[in-house]
Amino acid sequence: MLKKLFMNKGWTVSTLFAISLALYGIEFTIFGNLREISASFLGNLAFLPIYIIVVTLLFERVLRERERKSVMRKLNMVIGVFFSEFGNHLLKELSAHVAGSEELKNRMRMTGSWKKQDFDEALEYLRQSSQRISVDSDALPCLKQFMVGKRSFLLSLLENQNLLEHENFTDLLWAAFHFTEELGARESFDRIPPSDKEHINGDIKRVFGHLIREWVLYMQHLKEDYPYLFSLAVRLNPMIDSPDPVVYQD
């Protein structure tokens, strides 16, 4: 195989060299000025290192961009698993405790006709608004059961070296894992002091802020690259009260 490859390269080099000689021969035959041809050849030869630098830099940039896109595709696959197994459920649970949640849900009511501008507006709304969220003590035991049950799943994601390249998503994972540890460390939520409740709600707000932003970005990725997955994700939108996977005829 290697021998055949080297033979092909040798044949290519020989062919290109022969073409170059033939073109110089044609130029000499037509113009008959060997000195001018030599000067032209030396001039081109002088610029050869510059050509190599330019081509190398461009080629390296193209390869780097292709590699970045390849890594992002793999990361988005993992992020999709995150939302399918964990994120969507948590987003639905926490959004119910957001003050003025109706406005938030209306802003996040995506449709198949959403464009880049719609996603940008949703992200800008999240950036400018400060969501107030408060989970009652009665809801914390169920939340703890869910979060602690997903602890191993979160740990497996944190061990994924590729995800560490995605700084914002890593922040989300750390916030979710910290919140899980906080809940798991408490045996009971009965008669917890206001200061502790405020601390827990602070952790919840941090998780929710990271979570909903990454969810919007992931939905935008699906819309652009996988519209058939986006269609199902819209029907199962955790930010609407009654998600329904069934497709109805208009």
C-alpha positions as CSV (number, residue, x, y, z in Angstrom):
1,M,0.0,0.0,0.0
2,L,2.8,2.4,1.0
3,K,4.8,1.5,-2.1
4,K,1.8,2.2,-4.3
5,L,1.3,5.6,-2.5
6,F,4.9,6.6,-3.1
7,M,4.7,5.5,-6.7
8,N,1.6,7.7,-7.2
9,K,3.3,10.7,-5.6
10,G,6.5,10.2,-7.7
11,W,4.3,10.0,-10.8
12,T,2.5,13.2,-9.8
13,V,5.8,15.1,-9.1
14,S,7.3,13.9,-12.4
15,T,4.2,14.9,-14.3
16,L,4.1,18.4,-12.8
17,F,7.9,18.9,-13.4
18,A,7.5,17.8,-17.0
19,I,4.6,20.3,-17.5
20,S,6.7,23.1,-16.0
21,L,9.6,22.3,-18.3
22,A,7.2,22.2,-21.3
23,L,5.7,25.6,-20.5
24,Y,9.2,27.1,-20.1
25,G,10.1,25.5,-23.4
26,I,7.1,27.0,-25.1
27,E,7.9,30.4,-23.6
28,F,11.5,30.2,-24.9
29,T,10.3,29.1,-28.3
30,I,7.9,32.0,-28.6
31,F,10.0,34.8,-27.1
32,G,13.5,33.3,-27.3
33,N,14.8,35.4,-24.4
34,L,16.6,33.0,-22.0
35,R,17.8,35.9,-19.7
36,E,14.2,37.1,-19.1
37,I,12.9,33.6,-18.6
38,S,15.7,33.0,-16.0
39,A,14.9,36.3,-14.2
40,S,11.2,35.3,-14.1
41,F,12.1,31.9,-12.8
42,L,14.3,33.3,-10.0
43,G,11.6,35.8,-9.1
44,N,9.0,33.1,-8.7
45,L,11.5,31.0,-6.8
46,A,12.2,33.9,-4.4
47,F,8.5,34.2,-3.6
48,L,8.1,30.5,-3.1
49,P,8.7,30.6,0.7
50,I,6.0,33.3,0.9
51,Y,3.6,31.1,-1.1
52,I,4.4,28.2,1.2
53,I,3.7,30.3,4.3
54,V,0.4,31.6,3.0
55,V,-0.8,28.3,1.9
56,T,0.3,26.6,5.1
57,L,-1.5,29.2,7.3
58,L,-4.7,28.9,5.2
59,F,-4.6,25.1,5.2
60,E,-3.9,25.1,9.0
61,R,-6.8,27.4,9.6
62,V,-9.2,25.3,7.5
63,L,-8.1,22.1,9.4
64,R,-8.5,23.9,12.7
65,E,-12.0,25.0,11.8
66,R,-13.0,21.5,10.6
67,E,-11.6,20.1,13.9
68,R,-13.5,22.6,15.9
69,K,-16.8,21.8,14.1
70,S,-16.1,18.1,14.6
71,V,-15.5,18.6,18.3
72,M,-18.7,20.7,18.6
73,R,-20.8,18.0,16.9
74,K,-19.5,15.5,19.4
75,L,-20.1,17.9,22.3
76,N,-23.7,18.6,21.1
77,M,-24.4,14.9,21.0
78,V,-23.4,14.6,24.7
79,I,-25.3,17.8,25.5
80,G,-28.4,16.2,23.9
81,V,-28.1,13.2,26.1
82,F,-27.7,15.5,29.1
83,F,-31.0,17.3,28.3
84,S,-32.8,14.0,27.5
85,E,-31.8,12.3,30.7
86,F,-31.6,15.1,33.1
87,G,-31.8,18.7,31.9
88,N,-35.4,18.8,30.5
89,H,-36.9,17.3,33.6
90,L,-35.0,19.7,35.9
91,L,-35.9,22.6,33.7
92,K,-39.6,21.8,33.9
93,E,-39.4,21.3,37.7
94,L,-37.6,24.5,38.4
95,S,-39.5,26.7,36.0
96,A,-42.7,26.1,38.0
97,H,-41.1,28.0,40.9
98,V,-40.0,31.0,39.0
99,A,-41.8,34.2,40.0
100,G,-43.8,35.5,37.0
101,S,-43.1,32.2,35.2
102,E,-45.8,32.9,32.6
103,E,-43.8,35.6,30.9
104,L,-40.7,33.4,30.9
105,K,-42.7,30.4,29.4
106,N,-44.2,32.7,26.7
107,R,-40.7,33.8,25.8
108,M,-39.5,30.2,25.6
109,R,-42.5,29.0,23.6
110,M,-40.6,27.9,20.5
111,T,-42.1,26.9,17.2
112,G,-40.7,25.3,14.1
113,S,-40.6,28.8,12.4
114,W,-38.1,30.2,14.9
115,K,-35.1,31.8,13.2
116,K,-31.7,33.0,14.5
117,Q,-33.2,36.4,15.5
118,D,-35.8,34.6,17.7
119,F,-33.1,32.7,19.5
120,D,-31.0,35.8,19.9
121,E,-34.0,37.7,21.4
122,A,-34.6,34.8,23.8
123,L,-31.0,34.8,25.0
124,E,-31.0,38.6,25.3
125,Y,-34.2,38.4,27.4
126,L,-32.5,35.8,29.7
127,R,-29.4,38.0,30.0
128,Q,-31.3,41.2,30.9
129,S,-33.9,39.6,33.2
130,S,-33.1,38.5,36.7
131,Q,-35.2,35.4,37.4
132,R,-36.5,35.2,41.0
133,I,-37.0,31.6,42.0
134,S,-38.0,30.1,45.3
135,V,-38.6,26.4,45.9
136,D,-40.7,25.6,49.0
137,S,-39.4,23.1,51.6
138,D,-42.2,20.7,50.7
139,A,-40.8,20.4,47.1
140,L,-37.2,19.8,48.1
141,P,-37.4,16.1,49.0
142,C,-38.7,15.1,45.5
143,L,-36.0,17.4,44.0
144,K,-33.4,15.8,46.2
145,Q,-34.5,12.3,45.1
146,F,-34.2,13.2,41.5
147,M,-30.9,15.0,41.7
148,V,-29.2,12.4,43.9
149,G,-30.4,9.7,41.6
150,K,-28.6,11.4,38.7
151,R,-25.4,11.9,40.6
152,S,-23.5,9.2,38.8
153,F,-24.7,10.5,35.5
154,L,-23.4,14.0,36.3
155,L,-20.1,12.5,37.4
156,S,-19.7,10.7,34.1
157,L,-20.2,13.9,32.2
158,L,-17.7,15.8,34.4
159,E,-15.1,13.0,33.5
160,N,-15.6,13.7,29.8
161,Q,-12.5,15.6,28.7
162,N,-14.2,17.0,25.6
163,L,-16.8,18.7,27.7
164,L,-14.1,20.6,29.6
165,E,-13.5,22.5,26.3
166,H,-17.1,23.9,26.6
167,E,-16.6,26.3,29.4
168,N,-20.3,27.5,29.8
169,F,-21.6,23.9,29.8
170,T,-19.0,22.9,32.3
171,D,-20.2,25.7,34.6
172,L,-23.7,24.3,34.3
173,L,-22.4,20.8,35.3
174,W,-20.5,22.1,38.3
175,A,-23.5,24.1,39.4
176,A,-25.8,21.1,39.1
177,F,-23.3,18.8,40.9
178,H,-22.9,21.3,43.7
179,F,-26.6,21.6,44.1
180,T,-26.9,17.8,44.2
181,E,-24.3,17.7,46.9
182,E,-26.1,20.3,48.9
183,L,-29.3,18.4,48.8
184,G,-27.7,15.1,49.5
185,A,-26.0,16.4,52.6
186,R,-29.3,17.2,54.3
187,E,-31.2,14.4,55.8
188,S,-34.4,16.4,56.1
189,F,-35.8,19.7,55.1
190,D,-38.3,20.0,57.9
191,R,-37.9,23.2,59.9
192,I,-34.8,24.4,58.0
193,P,-33.9,28.0,59.0
194,P,-34.7,30.9,56.6
195,S,-30.9,31.4,56.0
196,D,-30.5,27.8,54.8
197,K,-33.6,28.0,52.6
198,E,-32.1,31.2,51.1
199,H,-28.8,29.4,50.5
200,I,-30.5,26.5,48.7
201,N,-32.6,28.8,46.6
202,G,-29.4,30.7,45.6
203,D,-28.0,27.4,44.4
204,I,-31.2,26.7,42.5
205,K,-31.1,30.1,40.8
206,R,-27.5,29.5,39.7
207,V,-28.4,26.1,38.2
208,F,-31.5,27.4,36.5
209,G,-29.7,30.4,35.0
210,H,-27.0,28.2,33.4
211,L,-29.6,25.5,32.5
212,I,-32.1,27.6,30.6
213,R,-29.4,29.5,28.7
214,E,-27.7,26.2,27.5
215,W,-31.1,24.8,26.6
216,V,-31.8,27.7,24.3
217,L,-28.4,27.3,22.7
218,Y,-28.9,23.6,22.2
219,M,-32.3,24.1,20.7
220,Q,-30.7,26.6,18.3
221,H,-28.1,24.0,17.3
222,L,-30.9,21.5,16.6
223,K,-32.8,24.0,14.5
224,E,-29.8,24.8,12.4
225,D,-28.3,21.3,12.0
226,Y,-30.9,18.7,12.8
227,P,-34.4,20.1,12.1
228,Y,-36.1,16.7,12.5
229,L,-34.7,16.5,16.1
230,F,-35.7,20.1,16.7
231,S,-39.3,19.3,15.6
232,L,-39.6,16.7,18.4
233,A,-37.8,18.9,20.9
234,V,-40.3,21.7,20.3
235,R,-43.2,19.3,20.9
236,L,-41.6,18.1,24.1
237,N,-40.6,21.7,25.2
238,P,-40.2,21.5,29.0
239,M,-41.2,25.1,29.3
240,I,-44.8,24.5,28.2
241,D,-47.5,23.1,30.6
242,S,-48.6,20.2,28.5
243,P,-45.9,18.9,26.0
244,D,-47.3,16.5,23.5
245,P,-45.1,14.5,21.1
246,V,-48.0,13.7,18.8
247,V,-48.0,15.5,15.4
248,Y,-51.5,16.9,14.5
249,Q,-52.6,17.8,11.0
250,D,-53.1,21.5,10.5
